[in-house]
Amino acid sequence: MDDDDHAAAWRRIGAAEGGISLATAARACAADLDVDSLGVSLVVAGELRVMGHATDERARRMEDAQLTTGEGPCTDAYVQRTLIEEADLHQAFGRWPAFTHAAAEQGMRSVTALPLSLGHLCIGAVDLYRAAPGLLTDRHKARAGSYARILTLLAFDEHPHLLTAEHRPTRPGPQGYPPSVHMAAGVLAEIKQLLPDDALARMRAHAFQHGQSLHQTADHVLAHHALD
């Protein structure tokens, strides 16, 4: 990380309307790096993924798609603790089949994801989406690294439980879901005599097939004790 890039990033964030926050930092990062949308996902204790911030509806849907499908650059950046990029999502079906379908629906062609880490702690990832194919330049990647560090600090400030939650080892695949999703999977598992993981997989498939968020599918299961 370049000290000049880091200082410049702080200046841009400080000059943004609304004061220093995770939201203003995300907007400043997106504008500075000339990306079309930006999403931040946070992972608590290696399991519970929550939306940190999305700069627009497209980013919100892309972040939610990763939660729903259990795949994508956010998960890979978090699990591998490294920058993940794809120059053309139209060519990445084999890498993230369900996620690339969601990307096409939102008109996104390329993505760069960076882990949000501080020391040995990693609390999520930031996704930089572009409507055009191509990769960020090396210069922009370096600046993105500065923003990622700042986003990490601001995420800690706004979500202090990220520091106090008991950490569990990272597991392969999706890094967890909100409590309502686990509750719904338990309900469905009992009704259908399934293993909890199989019930969750059925819910994810249903959400993807019907264009719903996993939260909406879980709410339906809890309300009606069934999947339509």
N, C-alpha and C positions, 0 to 999 in steps of 0.2 A: 504493500500500500504506500503510495506517495504522499508525503506530508502536505505538499502543496494542494493535491487533489482533495485531501481530507479537509483542510482549512477552507478551500473554495466551496466544498459541499456544505459545510456548516454556514458559510456566509449566505449562500443561496437559500438555505432553509430559513435562516434568521430573517431574511428580507421578505419572505413569503407572507402573504396575508393570512392572519389567523394565529400567529404565534408558532412557537416550536412544538410540534406534536408528530406523532406517527403519520397522521394524514397529510400534514404540510410537507413532511420529509418525502413521503411517497410521491406527491404531486411535483415537488421540486426535482426529484430524481427522474421521473418520467419526462419532464420538460427538458431537463439538461441533456439527457441521453437520447432525446428525440424518439421515444417509443410511444406506441399508441395507447397502451393500457398497462397497468401495473397492479399486481396482486401480492399481498403478504399473507401467508398462512403460518400459524403458530402451532407448535406441538408441545403439549404439557406432559412431562414425565415420560416421554417416549411413546405416548399413547393417544392422548386427547388432542385432536386437531381442531382449531378454531380459526375463523376468519379474522385476521388482524386488520386488514384494510384492503379496499379495492378502489381504484381511481375512477371506475365507471361501471356500468351494468355489465359490459362485456367481460371485464376482469372478474367481476363477482361470479358470473356464470362459469368462467374458466376455472376459477379456484374451486367452485362447488363441483364442477365436473370431475376434478381430480379426487375430491372426497368421495363422490359417488362411484367412480370407476375404480378407485384404489390404485391408479397409475398416473404417471405424468412427470414432468420435470421437477415439480416441487418435491415429490416423494424421493426422486432420485438424488436431488441436490442435498436433501436432508440426510438420507441414509448413507450416501457416499461421501458427504462432507466436502463437496467440491463443486465447481461451476459445471453446469450442464447446459448444452446448447443444441439447437436443431435449426439448420438453415432453411429447411423447407418442410413444413409439417405435412404437406401433401405427399411427401415421400417417406413419411415416418410411421406408416401404418403398422409395420412389423415391430416397431419399437413400443408404441403406445396405441394400440388399435382403437380402443374406445375414446381415449382422450383426443386423438387426431380427428375423430368424427365430430366431437364437440367443438374443436378448434375451427373446423371448416364451417360449422353452423354460425360461428361468431365472426367469420371473416379474418381469422388470424393465420398467418403463414409461417412465422418464425418465432422462436422463444429462446431466452437466456434465463436460467435460474441460478441463483447463488444462495448458499446456506447462510443463515443468520447465526453466527457463532461468536463466542467471546471466550477465549481460553479453551478449556476442555468442554464447555457447554455449547450445545447447539439447540436452538429453540424453534427452528422452522426454516422457511426459505422465502425469498422474494422472486417473483416471476416477472420478467420483462417481455411483453408481447408486442409484436409488430405485424401490421397488415401486409407488409411486403416481405418476400423471401430474402434471406441473407443473414450474415452474422454481424454482431457488433465489431467494431474495430478494436484493435488491442488497446488503443487509448481509451475508448469508451468502456471496455471491460475493466481497466484499471480504476476508472472513476466509479463504475458500478460497485467495485469492491469497497470503495470508501463509503458509498451510500449504504451498502449492506451492513457495514459496521455501525453506522449511525442509526439505522433502522433497528438494529439489535438493541442498542442502548435505549432507544425510545420505547421499544416494545417492553423491555424490562421495567421502565418507568411507569408505563400505563397498565402493565399486567404483572405486578410484583409476585404473584403466585408462581410465575415461571421459575423464580429463584428458590422458592420454598417447597415446591412439589417434590415428592420422593421420586427420584429418577429410576426407571426400569430399563433394562437392556433393549436396544432397538431390535424389532422383529422384522422379518422380511415382509414385503407387501405393504398395504396401507397401514398408516401409523395410528389408527384408532379413530373413534367417533364420539360425538357427544353422548351423554348419558341416555337421552331419549332413544337414540338409535340402538344402543345395547339393550335397553328395556324392551323395545319392540321386537328385536331379534329373539329375546327370551320368550316373549309371548308367542311369537310365530313358531318357535322351536317346540314349545309345549303343545300347541294346537296341532301341528303337522307331524309331531314325533320326529323332529330333526335334531341333529347336532347344532349347537349355537352358531358355529362357523358356516354350516350349510344354510341355516336360516338367514344369516347376514348376506351370504352370497346370493340367495334368492331375492332378497330385498334390493340389493344393488342392481341385479339384472332387471328387476321390475322398474326401478327408478330410471335406468338408462333407456329401456324400451319405451317408456311412457313420457320421456322428456321431463321428468320430475327431479327435484333435488332429493337427496336421501332423507333430509329432514321431513319433507312432505310425505314421503312413503312411510316413514316411521310414525308420524302423527296419525296417518290413516290406520295403520295396524293397531295402534294403541286405542284409537277411537272405535274401530269396528271389529277388531280381533280377526282380521282377514286381509288378504290382498285381492283386489278386484281381478 
